[in-house]
Amino acid sequence: MGLEVDGSIFVPVERLGRQLTAIYQAWGMPAALITPTVDIMLAADTSGIDSHGASMMFLYERLREAGNITMTPRIEVIHDTPVAAVVDGGQGLGHAPSVRATHLAIDKAKALGVGIVTVRNSNHYGAAGAYALMMAKAGLIGVSMTAVAKPTVVPQAGKVAMFGTNPIAFAAPARRNPPFLLDMATSTVALGKLTISARAGVSVPEGWALDADGQPVTDPNIGLLHRLLTPLGATRLMGGHKGYGLAIMVEILSTTLAGSAFGVLREANQPGAQNLDVGHFFLAIDPSTLRPDGGFEDDLDAMIDALRATPPVDPAIPVQVAGDPEYRAAARRSVEGIPIPPLLAGELAAIAERAGAPFLLNDG
Protein backbone atom coordinates (compact mmCIF):
# COMPACT_ATOMS: atom_id res chain seq x y z
CA MET A 1 0.00 0.00 0.00
CA GLY A 2 2.89 2.35 0.52
CA LEU A 3 4.77 4.01 3.34
CA GLU A 4 3.12 3.74 6.77
CA VAL A 5 3.43 6.76 9.08
CA ASP A 6 1.61 7.07 12.42
CA GLY A 7 -0.74 4.29 11.38
CA SER A 8 -1.63 5.96 8.05
CA ILE A 9 -0.85 4.36 4.73
CA PHE A 10 0.43 6.61 1.94
CA VAL A 11 -1.42 5.72 -1.26
CA PRO A 12 -0.32 7.07 -4.67
CA VAL A 13 -2.70 9.69 -6.00
CA GLU A 14 -3.37 7.70 -9.17
CA ARG A 15 -4.28 4.57 -7.19
CA LEU A 16 -6.66 6.45 -4.92
CA GLY A 17 -8.27 7.86 -8.03
CA ARG A 18 -8.74 4.35 -9.42
CA GLN A 19 -10.34 3.29 -6.15
CA LEU A 20 -12.85 6.13 -6.17
CA THR A 21 -13.55 5.54 -9.84
CA ALA A 22 -14.22 1.83 -9.23
CA ILE A 23 -16.78 2.64 -6.53
CA TYR A 24 -18.56 5.24 -8.67
CA GLN A 25 -18.64 2.80 -11.58
CA ALA A 26 -20.23 0.18 -9.35
CA TRP A 27 -22.77 2.78 -8.26
CA GLY A 28 -23.69 3.37 -11.90
CA MET A 29 -22.28 6.86 -12.40
CA PRO A 30 -21.50 7.63 -16.07
CA ALA A 31 -17.82 8.02 -16.97
CA ALA A 32 -18.39 11.63 -18.07
CA LEU A 33 -19.42 12.50 -14.51
CA ILE A 34 -16.91 10.27 -12.72
CA THR A 35 -13.89 12.10 -14.15
CA PRO A 36 -14.70 15.62 -12.85
CA THR A 37 -15.98 14.19 -9.56
CA VAL A 38 -12.82 12.20 -8.86
CA ASP A 39 -10.58 15.03 -10.08
CA ILE A 40 -12.10 17.48 -7.57
CA MET A 41 -11.92 14.92 -4.75
CA LEU A 42 -8.26 14.18 -5.49
CA ALA A 43 -7.51 17.91 -5.64
CA ALA A 44 -8.73 18.16 -2.04
CA ASP A 45 -6.76 15.17 -0.78
CA THR A 46 -3.61 16.17 -2.64
CA SER A 47 -3.80 19.69 -1.17
CA GLY A 48 -4.13 18.39 2.38
CA ILE A 49 -7.86 19.12 2.67
CA ASP A 50 -8.54 15.61 3.96
CA SER A 51 -12.06 16.45 5.10
CA HIS A 52 -13.31 16.93 1.50
CA GLY A 53 -11.76 14.09 -0.48
CA ALA A 54 -11.95 10.32 -0.10
CA SER A 55 -13.26 10.69 3.44
CA MET A 56 -16.56 11.92 1.97
CA MET A 57 -17.38 8.54 0.38
CA PHE A 58 -19.19 7.26 3.47
CA LEU A 59 -21.52 10.28 3.37
CA TYR A 60 -22.06 9.90 -0.36
CA GLU A 61 -22.97 6.25 0.16
CA ARG A 62 -25.55 7.21 2.81
CA LEU A 63 -27.04 9.93 0.60
CA ARG A 64 -27.31 7.49 -2.30
CA GLU A 65 -28.97 4.82 -0.20
CA ALA A 66 -31.42 7.34 1.24
CA GLY A 67 -32.42 8.51 -2.22
CA ASN A 68 -31.10 12.02 -1.59
CA ILE A 69 -28.85 11.90 -4.66
CA THR A 70 -28.82 10.12 -7.97
CA MET A 71 -25.73 8.78 -9.72
CA THR A 72 -27.24 9.53 -13.13
CA PRO A 73 -28.28 13.19 -12.93
CA ARG A 74 -29.32 15.24 -15.91
CA ILE A 75 -27.10 18.32 -15.69
CA GLU A 76 -28.29 21.19 -17.86
CA VAL A 77 -28.02 24.94 -18.29
CA ILE A 78 -31.53 26.23 -17.65
CA HIS A 79 -30.86 29.96 -18.02
CA ASP A 80 -28.08 31.58 -20.04
CA THR A 81 -27.08 35.15 -20.89
CA PRO A 82 -23.77 36.50 -22.18
CA VAL A 83 -22.62 37.28 -18.62
CA ALA A 84 -24.53 34.86 -16.39
CA ALA A 85 -26.06 31.39 -16.28
CA VAL A 86 -27.91 28.96 -14.03
CA VAL A 87 -27.06 25.25 -14.03
CA ASP A 88 -29.41 22.54 -12.74
CA GLY A 89 -27.42 19.79 -11.05
CA GLY A 90 -30.11 17.15 -11.56
CA GLN A 91 -30.07 16.09 -7.88
CA GLY A 92 -26.63 14.53 -8.19
CA LEU A 93 -23.34 15.18 -6.44
CA GLY A 94 -22.12 18.74 -6.90
CA HIS A 95 -18.68 18.19 -8.41
CA ALA A 96 -19.62 17.65 -12.07
CA PRO A 97 -22.18 20.50 -12.36
CA SER A 98 -19.77 22.79 -10.52
CA VAL A 99 -16.93 22.00 -12.92
CA ARG A 100 -19.33 22.79 -15.77
CA ALA A 101 -20.39 26.03 -14.05
CA THR A 102 -16.78 27.02 -13.50
CA HIS A 103 -15.95 26.54 -17.18
CA LEU A 104 -19.02 28.58 -18.11
CA ALA A 105 -17.94 31.40 -15.79
CA ILE A 106 -14.42 31.30 -17.28
CA ASP A 107 -15.74 31.48 -20.86
CA LYS A 108 -18.02 34.40 -20.05
CA ALA A 109 -15.29 36.30 -18.22
CA LYS A 110 -12.89 35.76 -21.13
CA ALA A 111 -15.52 37.19 -23.48
CA LEU A 112 -16.96 40.05 -21.43
CA GLY A 113 -14.71 40.52 -18.41
CA VAL A 114 -17.11 38.97 -15.87
CA GLY A 115 -18.87 35.62 -15.62
CA ILE A 116 -21.45 34.70 -12.96
CA VAL A 117 -22.91 31.21 -12.74
CA THR A 118 -25.09 29.62 -10.08
CA VAL A 119 -26.01 25.97 -9.58
CA ARG A 120 -29.25 24.67 -8.05
CA ASN A 121 -30.65 21.21 -7.32
CA SER A 122 -27.19 19.95 -6.40
CA ASN A 123 -25.35 18.54 -3.39
CA HIS A 124 -21.92 18.53 -1.74
CA TYR A 125 -19.33 19.79 -4.24
CA GLY A 126 -16.06 19.13 -2.46
CA ALA A 127 -13.46 21.78 -1.65
CA ALA A 128 -14.50 25.27 -2.73
CA GLY A 129 -10.91 26.23 -3.47
CA ALA A 130 -10.63 23.73 -6.30
CA TYR A 131 -13.03 25.77 -8.42
CA ALA A 132 -11.55 29.15 -7.53
CA LEU A 133 -8.12 27.78 -8.42
CA MET A 134 -9.40 26.58 -11.81
CA MET A 135 -10.39 30.16 -12.56
CA ALA A 136 -7.07 31.56 -11.35
CA LYS A 137 -5.14 29.09 -13.51
CA ALA A 138 -7.13 30.49 -16.45
CA GLY A 139 -5.76 33.94 -15.59
CA LEU A 140 -8.91 35.11 -13.82
CA ILE A 141 -9.89 36.16 -10.32
CA GLY A 142 -12.16 33.38 -9.07
CA VAL A 143 -14.76 33.17 -6.34
CA SER A 144 -16.60 29.99 -5.34
CA MET A 145 -19.17 29.61 -2.57
CA THR A 146 -21.66 26.96 -1.58
CA ALA A 147 -24.53 26.37 0.76
CA VAL A 148 -24.69 23.07 2.65
CA ALA A 149 -27.51 20.54 2.69
CA LYS A 150 -27.88 19.98 6.41
CA PRO A 151 -27.73 22.89 8.89
CA THR A 152 -24.85 22.48 11.33
CA VAL A 153 -23.96 26.05 12.32
CA VAL A 154 -25.83 28.12 14.89
CA PRO A 155 -26.47 31.84 14.46
CA GLN A 156 -24.53 34.02 16.86
CA ALA A 157 -26.11 33.55 20.34
CA GLY A 158 -28.33 30.73 19.05
CA LYS A 159 -28.39 27.04 19.95
CA VAL A 160 -30.24 25.62 16.93
CA ALA A 161 -28.38 25.04 13.66
CA MET A 162 -29.73 27.22 10.84
CA PHE A 163 -27.18 26.93 8.01
CA GLY A 164 -24.12 24.97 6.98
CA THR A 165 -20.42 25.70 7.13
CA ASN A 166 -20.93 27.77 3.94
CA PRO A 167 -17.36 28.09 2.61
CA ILE A 168 -15.87 30.97 0.65
CA ALA A 169 -12.98 30.47 -1.77
CA PHE A 170 -11.12 33.28 -3.53
CA ALA A 171 -8.19 32.89 -5.90
CA ALA A 172 -6.19 35.43 -7.87
CA PRO A 173 -3.43 34.89 -10.44
CA ALA A 174 0.08 36.24 -9.94
CA ARG A 175 2.92 36.09 -12.44
CA ARG A 176 5.84 34.59 -10.50
CA ASN A 177 4.02 33.15 -7.50
CA PRO A 178 1.33 30.49 -7.48
CA PRO A 179 -2.16 32.01 -7.33
CA PHE A 180 -3.29 33.49 -4.05
CA LEU A 181 -5.81 30.94 -2.76
CA LEU A 182 -8.12 31.50 0.18
CA ASP A 183 -10.47 28.63 1.06
CA MET A 184 -12.31 28.97 4.35
CA ALA A 185 -15.47 27.89 6.07
CA THR A 186 -17.61 30.58 7.63
CA SER A 187 -17.89 28.35 10.68
CA THR A 188 -15.04 28.24 13.18
CA VAL A 189 -14.18 24.84 11.73
CA ALA A 190 -15.59 22.48 9.10
CA LEU A 191 -17.61 19.50 10.32
CA GLY A 192 -15.10 17.21 8.62
CA LYS A 193 -12.47 18.32 11.13
CA LEU A 194 -14.57 16.74 13.88
CA THR A 195 -14.78 13.54 11.86
CA ILE A 196 -11.01 13.47 11.40
CA SER A 197 -10.46 14.12 15.14
CA ALA A 198 -12.95 11.39 16.06
CA ARG A 199 -11.19 8.94 13.76
CA ALA A 200 -7.86 9.84 15.39
CA GLY A 201 -9.30 9.64 18.92
CA VAL A 202 -8.23 13.17 19.85
CA SER A 203 -10.16 16.04 21.44
CA VAL A 204 -10.99 19.29 19.66
CA PRO A 205 -10.39 22.85 20.89
CA GLU A 206 -13.09 24.48 22.95
CA GLY A 207 -15.20 26.75 20.78
CA TRP A 208 -15.44 24.48 17.74
CA ALA A 209 -18.63 22.66 18.66
CA LEU A 210 -21.56 22.87 21.09
CA ASP A 211 -23.79 20.43 22.93
CA ALA A 212 -27.59 20.44 22.84
CA ASP A 213 -27.68 23.27 25.40
CA GLY A 214 -25.34 25.46 23.38
CA GLN A 215 -22.34 24.82 25.63
CA PRO A 216 -18.82 24.19 24.24
CA VAL A 217 -17.60 20.59 24.01
CA THR A 218 -14.16 19.15 23.29
CA ASP A 219 -15.19 15.55 22.57
CA PRO A 220 -15.54 15.33 18.75
CA ASN A 221 -18.00 12.45 19.10
CA ILE A 222 -20.37 14.63 21.12
CA GLY A 223 -19.87 17.36 18.53
CA LEU A 224 -20.77 14.95 15.74
CA LEU A 225 -23.79 13.71 17.69
CA HIS A 226 -25.33 17.16 18.03
CA ARG A 227 -23.84 18.72 14.86
CA LEU A 228 -23.84 22.22 16.33
CA LEU A 229 -20.87 24.28 15.14
CA THR A 230 -20.10 27.90 15.94
CA PRO A 231 -19.86 30.65 13.33
CA LEU A 232 -16.33 31.83 12.55
CA GLY A 233 -14.99 33.51 15.70
CA ALA A 234 -17.18 31.39 18.02
CA THR A 235 -18.11 34.10 20.53
CA ARG A 236 -19.20 37.68 19.97
CA LEU A 237 -16.10 38.85 21.85
CA MET A 238 -13.96 37.01 19.30
CA GLY A 239 -15.95 38.19 16.28
CA GLY A 240 -18.50 35.40 15.94
CA HIS A 241 -21.09 37.89 14.68
CA LYS A 242 -18.82 38.55 11.68
CA GLY A 243 -18.65 34.86 10.81
CA TYR A 244 -22.42 34.72 11.16
CA GLY A 245 -22.80 37.60 8.70
CA LEU A 246 -20.44 35.99 6.20
CA ALA A 247 -22.40 32.72 6.39
CA ILE A 248 -25.63 34.56 5.55
CA MET A 249 -23.90 36.28 2.61
CA VAL A 250 -22.87 32.88 1.21
CA GLU A 251 -26.39 31.55 1.77
CA ILE A 252 -27.92 34.45 -0.16
CA LEU A 253 -25.60 34.06 -3.15
CA SER A 254 -25.75 30.26 -3.18
CA THR A 255 -29.43 29.66 -2.47
CA THR A 256 -31.58 32.77 -2.80
CA LEU A 257 -29.83 33.98 -5.97
CA ALA A 258 -29.58 30.48 -7.46
CA GLY A 259 -33.22 29.65 -6.80
CA SER A 260 -32.14 26.87 -4.49
CA ALA A 261 -33.51 26.08 -1.04
CA PHE A 262 -32.48 27.43 2.34
CA GLY A 263 -32.24 24.12 4.23
CA VAL A 264 -34.24 25.04 7.31
CA LEU A 265 -37.10 26.51 5.29
CA ARG A 266 -37.08 23.55 2.91
CA GLU A 267 -37.45 21.15 5.83
CA ALA A 268 -40.23 23.29 7.29
CA ASN A 269 -42.13 23.52 4.00
CA GLN A 270 -41.42 19.99 2.75
CA PRO A 271 -40.92 17.69 5.75
CA GLY A 272 -38.93 14.63 4.79
CA ALA A 273 -38.12 15.99 1.32
CA GLN A 274 -35.52 13.80 -0.37
CA ASN A 275 -34.20 16.45 -2.74
CA LEU A 276 -31.56 18.36 -0.76
CA ASP A 277 -31.41 21.11 -3.44
CA VAL A 278 -28.01 22.55 -2.53
CA GLY A 279 -26.92 25.73 -4.34
CA HIS A 280 -23.50 27.00 -5.41
CA PHE A 281 -22.13 30.34 -6.67
CA PHE A 282 -19.23 31.03 -9.06
CA LEU A 283 -17.78 34.37 -10.12
CA ALA A 284 -14.93 34.89 -12.58
CA ILE A 285 -13.35 38.31 -13.22
CA ASP A 286 -10.78 39.07 -15.91
CA PRO A 287 -8.29 41.46 -14.26
CA SER A 288 -7.19 42.74 -17.67
CA THR A 289 -10.61 44.35 -18.03
CA LEU A 290 -9.58 46.86 -15.36
CA ARG A 291 -5.81 46.54 -15.73
CA PRO A 292 -5.20 46.25 -19.50
CA ASP A 293 -1.53 47.04 -18.90
CA GLY A 294 -1.13 43.58 -17.30
CA GLY A 295 -0.02 45.15 -14.04
CA PHE A 296 -2.42 43.22 -11.82
CA GLU A 297 -0.30 40.07 -11.71
CA ASP A 298 2.93 42.03 -11.11
CA ASP A 299 1.38 44.03 -8.29
CA LEU A 300 -0.02 40.89 -6.70
CA ASP A 301 3.45 39.32 -6.83
CA ALA A 302 4.84 42.36 -5.03
CA MET A 303 2.13 42.14 -2.39
CA ILE A 304 2.69 38.41 -1.81
CA ASP A 305 6.47 38.90 -1.59
CA ALA A 306 6.06 41.75 0.89
CA LEU A 307 3.73 39.73 3.10
CA ARG A 308 6.04 36.72 3.17
CA ALA A 309 8.93 39.05 4.04
CA THR A 310 7.13 40.34 7.15
CA PRO A 311 9.37 39.81 10.21
CA PRO A 312 7.84 36.88 12.12
CA VAL A 313 7.27 36.72 15.87
CA ASP A 314 9.01 33.33 15.87
CA PRO A 315 11.75 32.89 13.25
CA ALA A 316 10.80 29.21 13.04
CA ILE A 317 7.26 30.14 11.93
CA PRO A 318 7.48 32.41 8.88
CA VAL A 319 4.61 34.56 7.66
CA GLN A 320 2.61 32.86 4.92
CA VAL A 321 -0.17 33.84 2.55
CA ALA A 322 -3.31 31.86 1.84
CA GLY A 323 -2.57 28.87 -0.35
CA ASP A 324 0.98 28.27 0.86
CA PRO A 325 0.10 25.23 3.04
CA GLU A 326 -1.98 23.68 0.26
CA TYR A 327 0.75 24.11 -2.36
CA ARG A 328 3.34 22.56 -0.03
CA ALA A 329 1.03 19.65 0.70
CA ALA A 330 0.38 19.13 -3.01
CA ALA A 331 4.10 19.09 -3.81
CA ARG A 332 4.75 16.55 -1.06
CA ARG A 333 1.73 14.31 -1.58
CA SER A 334 2.16 14.19 -5.35
CA VAL A 335 5.39 12.33 -4.61
CA GLU A 336 4.69 10.53 -1.31
CA GLY A 337 1.02 9.76 -1.83
CA ILE A 338 -2.15 10.50 0.13
CA PRO A 339 -2.13 9.50 3.82
CA ILE A 340 -5.07 7.18 4.48
CA PRO A 341 -5.68 6.50 8.20
CA PRO A 342 -6.56 2.91 9.14
CA LEU A 343 -10.19 3.74 9.90
CA LEU A 344 -10.68 5.47 6.54
CA ALA A 345 -8.99 2.57 4.74
CA GLY A 346 -11.42 0.22 6.48
CA GLU A 347 -14.38 2.41 5.51
CA LEU A 348 -13.31 2.50 1.86
CA ALA A 349 -12.83 -1.28 1.86
CA ALA A 350 -16.33 -1.77 3.29
CA ILE A 351 -17.88 0.70 0.83
CA ALA A 352 -16.18 -1.06 -2.08
CA GLU A 353 -17.40 -4.43 -0.85
CA ARG A 354 -20.99 -3.23 -0.46
CA ALA A 355 -20.85 -1.70 -3.93
CA GLY A 356 -19.40 -4.80 -5.50
CA ALA A 357 -16.26 -2.89 -6.50
CA PRO A 358 -12.68 -4.10 -6.11
CA PHE A 359 -10.61 -2.78 -3.21
CA LEU A 360 -7.50 -1.38 -4.83
CA LEU A 361 -5.59 0.36 -2.05
CA ASN A 362 -3.66 -2.84 -1.30
CA ASP A 363 -2.36 -3.03 -4.87
CA GLY A 364 1.39 -2.87 -5.32
For each residue, the residues with C-beta under 8 A, 3 or more apart:
1: 4 9 10 11 340 345 361 362 363 364
2: 9 10 11 12 337 364
3: 9 10 336 337
4: 1 7 8 9 10
5: 8 10 339
6:
7: 4 341 342
8: 4 5 339 340 341 342
9: 1 2 3 4 339 340 342 345 361
10: 1 2 3 4 5 336 337 338 339 340
11: 1 2 15 16 19 337 338 340 361
12: 2 15 16 337 338 364
13: 16 17 42 45 46 333 334 337 338
14: 17 18
15: 11 12 18 19 337 360 361 363 364
16: 11 12 13 19 20 42 45 54 337 338 340 361
17: 13 14 20 21 38 42
18: 14 15 21 22 360
19: 11 15 16 22 23 54 348 352 359 360 361
20: 16 17 23 24 37 38 41 42 54 57
21: 17 18 24 25 34 38
22: 18 19 25 26 352 357 358 360
23: 19 20 26 27 57 348 351 352 355 357
24: 20 21 27 29 33 34 37 38 71
25: 21 22 28 29 31 34 357
26: 22 23 352 355 356 357
27: 23 24 64 71 355
28: 25 71 72
29: 24 25 33 34 37 71 72
30: 33 34 72
31: 25 34 35
32: 35 96
33: 24 29 30 36 37 71 73 75 92 93 96
34: 21 24 25 29 30 31 37 38
35: 31 32 38 39
36: 33 39 40 95 96 99 100
37: 20 24 29 33 34 40 41 93 95 96
38: 17 20 21 24 34 35 41 42
39: 35 36 42 43 95 99
40: 36 37 43 44 95 98 99 125 126 127 130 131
41: 20 37 38 44 45 52 53 54 56 95 126
42: 13 16 17 20 38 39 45 46 53
43: 39 40 46 47 53 126 127 130 133
44: 40 41 47 49 50 51 52 53 126 127 130
45: 13 16 41 42 48 49 50 53 54 333 338
46: 13 42 43 329 330 333 334 338
47: 43 44 127 129 326 327 329 330 333
48: 45 325 326 329 330 333
49: 44 45 52 53 127 129 183 326
50: 44 45 53 55 192 196 339
51: 44 55 56 190 191 192 193 195 196
52: 41 44 49 55 56 126 127 190 192
53: 41 42 43 44 45 49 50 56 126 127 338
54: 16 19 20 41 45 57 338 340 344 348
55: 50 51 52 58 192 195 196 344
56: 41 51 52 53 59 60 124 126 192
57: 20 23 54 60 61 347 348 351
58: 55 61 62 347 351
59: 56 62 63 124
60: 56 57 63 64 69 93 124
61: 57 58 64 65 351 354 355
62: 58 59 65 66
63: 59 60 66 68 69 123 276
64: 27 60 61 67 68 69 71
65: 61 62
66: 62 63 274
67: 64 274
68: 63 64 123 149 274 275 276
69: 60 63 64 73 91 92 93 123 276
70: 73 90 91 92
71: 24 27 28 29 33 64 92
72: 28 29 30 92
73: 33 69 70 89 90 91 92 93 96 97
74: 88 90
75: 33 87 88 89 90 92 96 97 100
76: 87 88 90
77: 80 85 86 87 88 100 104
78: 86 87 88
79: 84 85 86
80: 77 84 85 86
81: 84 85
82: 108 111 112
83: 108 112 114 115 116
84: 79 80 81 108 115 116 117
85: 77 79 80 81 101 104 108 116 117 118
86: 77 78 79 80 117 118 119 120 258 259
87: 75 76 77 78 97 100 101 104 117 118 119 120
88: 74 75 76 77 78 97 119 120 121
89: 73 75 92 94 96 97 119 120 121 122 123 278
90: 70 73 74 75 76 97 121
91: 69 70 73 121 122 123 275 276 277
92: 33 69 70 71 72 73 75 89 96 97 122 123
93: 33 37 60 69 73 96 122 123 124 125
94: 89 97 98 119 122 123 124 125 126 146 278 280
95: 36 37 39 40 41 98 99 125 126
96: 32 33 36 37 73 75 89 92 93 99 100
97: 73 75 87 88 89 90 92 94 100 101 119 122 125 280
98: 40 94 95 101 102 119 122 125 126 131 144 280 282
99: 36 39 40 95 96 102 103 131 134
100: 36 75 77 87 96 97 103 104
101: 85 87 97 98 104 105 117 118 119 131 280 282
102: 98 99 105 106 117 131 134 135 142 144 282 284
103: 99 100 106 107 134
104: 77 85 87 100 101 107 108 115 117 282
105: 101 102 108 109 115 116 117 135 142 282 283 284
106: 102 103 109 110 115 134 135 138 140 284
107: 103 104 110 111 115
108: 82 83 84 85 104 105 111 112 114 115 116 117 284
109: 105 106 112 113 114 115 135 140 284 285 286
110: 106 107 115 138 140 286
111: 82 107 108 115
112: 82 83 108 109 115
113: 109 285 286 289
114: 83 108 109 283 284 285 286 289
115: 83 84 104 105 106 107 108 109 110 111 112 282 283 284
116: 83 84 85 105 108 281 282 283 284
117: 84 85 86 87 101 102 104 105 108 281 282
118: 85 86 87 101 253 254 257 258 259 260 279 280 281 282
119: 86 87 88 89 94 97 98 101 122 125 258 260 279 280 281 282
120: 86 87 88 89 258 259 260 277 279
121: 88 89 90 91 260 275 277
122: 89 91 92 93 94 97 98 119 125 260 277 278 279 280
123: 63 68 69 89 91 92 93 94 149 276 278
124: 56 59 60 93 94 148 149 278
125: 40 93 94 95 97 98 119 122 128 131 146 278 280
126: 40 41 43 44 52 53 56 94 95 98 130
127: 40 43 44 47 49 52 53 130 169 183
128: 125 131 132 144 145 146 167 168 169 183
129: 47 49 132 133 144 169 171 181 182 183 326
130: 40 43 44 126 127 133 134 144 169
131: 40 98 99 101 102 125 128 134 135 142 144 169 282
132: 128 129 135 136 142 143 144 169 170 171 181 182 183
133: 43 129 130 136 137 142 169 171 179 181
134: 99 102 103 106 130 131 137 138 142
135: 102 105 106 109 131 132 138 140 141 142 143 144 171 282 284
136: 132 133 139 140 141 142 171 172 173 179 180 181
137: 133 134 173 179
138: 106 110 134 135 284
139: 136 173 286 287 288
140: 106 109 110 135 136 173 284 285 286 287
141: 135 136 170 171 172 173 284 285 286 287
142: 102 105 131 132 133 134 135 136 169 170 171 172 282 283 284 285
143: 132 135 168 169 170 281 282 283 284 285
144: 98 102 128 129 130 131 132 135 168 169 280 281 282 283
145: 128 166 167 168 169 250 253 254 280 281
146: 94 125 128 166 167 250 254 278 279 280 281
147: 163 164 166 250 251 254 255 260 262 263 278 279 280
148: 124 151 152 163 164 165 166 263 278
149: 68 123 124 164 263 276 278
150: 164 227 263 276
151: 148 161 162 163 164 263 264
152: 148 161 164 165 187 191 227 228 229
153: 161 162 163 164 165 166 186 187 228 229 230 231 247
154: 158 159 160 161 162 210 214 228 229 230 231
155: 158 162 231 244
156: 231 236 240 241 243 244
157: 236
158: 154 155 162 214
159: 154 210 212 213 214 228
160: 154 228
161: 151 152 153 154 227 228 229
162: 151 153 154 155 158 264
163: 147 148 151 153 166 247 248 251 262 263 264
164: 147 148 149 150 151 152 153 187 263
165: 148 152 153 185 186 187 190 191 229
166: 145 146 147 148 153 163 185 186 187 246 247 250 251 254
167: 128 145 146 183 184 185 186 190 250
168: 128 143 144 145 182 183 184 186 246 250
169: 127 128 129 130 131 132 133 142 143 144 145 181 182 183 184
170: 132 141 142 143 180 181 182
171: 129 132 133 135 136 141 142 179 180 181 182 323
172: 136 141 142 179 180 287 300
173: 136 137 139 140 141 179 287 296 297 300
174: 177 178 179 180 297 300 301 304
175: 297 298 300 301
176: 301
177: 174 180 300 301 304 305
178: 174 181 323 327
179: 133 136 137 171 172 173 174 323
180: 136 170 171 172 174 177 300 304 321 322 323
181: 129 132 133 136 169 170 171 178 322 323 326 327
182: 129 132 168 169 170 171 322 323
183: 49 127 128 129 132 167 168 169 322 326
184: 167 168 169 232
185: 165 166 167 188 189 190 232
186: 153 165 166 167 168 231 232 243 246 247 250
187: 152 153 164 165 166 190 191 229 230 231 232 243 247
188: 185 207 208 229 230 231 232 233 234 240 243
189: 185 193 194 204 208 209 229
190: 51 52 165 167 185 187 193
191: 51 152 165 187 194 195 224 227 229
192: 50 51 52 55 56 195 196
193: 51 189 190 196 197 204 208
194: 189 191 197 198 204 208 209 220 223 224
195: 51 55 191 192 198 199 220 224
196: 50 51 55 192 193 199 200
197: 193 194 200 202 203 204 220
198: 194 195 201 220 221 224
199: 195 196 341 343 344
200: 196 197 341
201: 198
202: 197 220
203: 197 218 219 220
204: 189 193 194 197 208 209 218 219 220 223
205: 208 218
206: 216 217 218
207: 188 216 230 234 235 238
208: 188 189 193 194 204 205 216 223 229 230 234
209: 189 194 204 216 217 220 222 223 226 228 229 230
210: 154 159 213 214 215 216 217 223 226 228 229 230
211: 214 215 216 217 222 226 228
212: 159 226 228
213: 159 210
214: 154 158 159 210 211 228
215: 210 211
216: 206 207 208 209 210 211
217: 206 209 210 211 222 223 226
218: 203 204 205 206
219: 203 204 222 223
220: 194 195 197 198 202 203 204 209 223 224
221: 198 224 225
222: 209 211 217 219 225 226
223: 194 204 208 209 210 217 219 220 226 227 228 229
224: 191 194 195 198 220 221 227
225: 221 222
226: 209 210 211 212 217 222 223
227: 150 152 161 191 223 224
228: 152 153 154 159 160 161 209 210 211 212 214 223
229: 152 153 154 161 165 187 188 189 191 208 209 210 223
230: 153 154 187 188 207 208 209 210 233 234 235 240 243
231: 153 154 155 156 186 187 188 234 240 241 243 244 246 247
232: 184 185 186 187 188 239 240 242 243 244 246 247
233: 188 230 236 238 239 240 241 242 243
234: 188 207 208 230 231 238 240
235: 207 230 238 240
236: 156 157 233 239 240 241
237:
238: 207 233 234 235
239: 232 233 236 242 243
240: 156 188 230 231 232 233 234 235 236 243 244
241: 156 231 233 236 244 245
242: 232 233 239 245 246
243: 156 186 187 188 230 231 232 233 239 240 246 247
244: 155 156 231 232 240 241 247 248
245: 241 242 248 249
246: 166 168 186 231 232 242 243 249 250
247: 153 163 166 186 187 231 232 243 244 250 251
248: 163 244 245 251 252
249: 245 246 252 253
250: 145 146 147 166 167 168 186 246 247 253 254 281
251: 147 163 166 247 248 254 255 256 262
252: 248 249 255 256 257
253: 118 145 249 250 256 257 258 281
254: 118 145 146 147 166 250 251 257 258 260 278 279 280 281
255: 147 251 252 258 260 261 262 279
256: 251 252 253 260 262
257: 118 252 253 254 279 281
258: 86 118 119 120 253 254 255 279 280 281
259: 86 118 120 279
260: 118 119 120 121 122 147 254 255 256 277 278 279
261: 255 265 266 277 279
262: 147 163 251 255 256 265 266
263: 147 148 149 150 151 163 164 266 267 276
264: 151 162 163 267 268
265: 261 262 268 269
266: 261 262 263 269 270 273 277
267: 263 264 270 271 273
268: 264 265 271
269: 265 266
270: 266 267 273
271: 267 268
272:
273: 266 267 270 276 277
274: 66 67 68
275: 68 91 121
276: 63 68 69 91 123 149 150 263 273
277: 91 120 121 122 260 261 266 273
278: 89 94 122 123 124 125 146 147 148 149 254 260
279: 118 119 120 122 146 147 254 255 257 258 259 260 261
280: 94 97 98 101 118 119 122 125 144 145 146 147 254 258
281: 116 117 118 119 143 144 145 146 250 253 254 257 258
282: 98 101 102 104 105 115 116 117 118 119 131 135 142 143 144
283: 105 114 115 116 142 143 144
284: 102 105 106 108 109 114 115 116 135 138 140 141 142 143
285: 109 113 114 140 141 142 143 289
286: 109 110 113 114 139 140 141 289
287: 139 140 141 172 173 290 291 296 297
288: 139 291 292 294 296
289: 113 114 285 286 292
290: 287 296
291: 287 288 294 295 296
292: 288 289
293:
294: 288 291 297 298
295: 291 298 299
296: 173 287 288 290 291 299 300
297: 173 174 175 287 294 300 301
298: 175 294 295 301 302
299: 295 296 302 303
300: 172 173 174 175 177 180 296 297 303 304
301: 174 175 176 177 297 298 304 305
302: 298 299 305 306
303: 299 300 306 307
304: 174 177 180 300 301 307 308 321
305: 177 301 302 308 309
306: 302 303 309 310
307: 303 304 310 319 321
308: 304 305 318 319 320 321
309: 305 306 319
310: 306 307 319
311:
312: 315 317 318 319
313: 317
314: 317
315: 312 318
316:
317: 312 313 314
318: 308 312 315
319: 307 308 309 310 312
320: 308 324 325
321: 180 304 307 308 324
322: 180 181 182 183
323: 171 178 179 180 181 182 326 327
324: 320 321 327 328
325: 48 320 328 329
326: 47 48 49 129 181 183 323 329 330
327: 47 178 181 323 324 330 331
328: 324 325 331 332
329: 46 47 48 325 326 332 333
330: 46 47 48 326 327 333 334
331: 327 328 334 335
332: 328 329 335 336
333: 13 45 46 47 48 329 330 336 337 338 339
334: 13 46 330 331
335: 331 332
336: 3 10 332 333
337: 2 3 10 11 12 13 15 16 333
338: 10 11 12 13 16 45 46 53 54 333
339: 5 8 9 10 50 333
340: 1 8 9 10 11 16 54 344 345 348 361
341: 7 8 199 200 344 345
342: 7 8 9 345 346
343: 199 346 347
344: 54 55 199 340 341 347 348
345: 1 9 340 341 342 348 349 361
346: 342 343 349 350
347: 57 58 343 344 350 351
348: 19 23 54 57 340 344 345 351 352 359 361
349: 345 346 352 353 359 361
350: 346 347 353 354
351: 23 57 58 61 347 348 354 355
352: 19 22 23 26 348 349 355 357 358 359 360
353: 349 350 356 357 359
354: 61 350 351
355: 23 26 27 61 351 352
356: 26 353
357: 22 23 25 26 352 353
358: 22 352
359: 19 348 349 352 353 362
360: 15 18 19 22 352 363
361: 1 9 11 15 16 19 340 345 348 349
362: 1 359
363: 1 15 360
364: 1 2 12 15
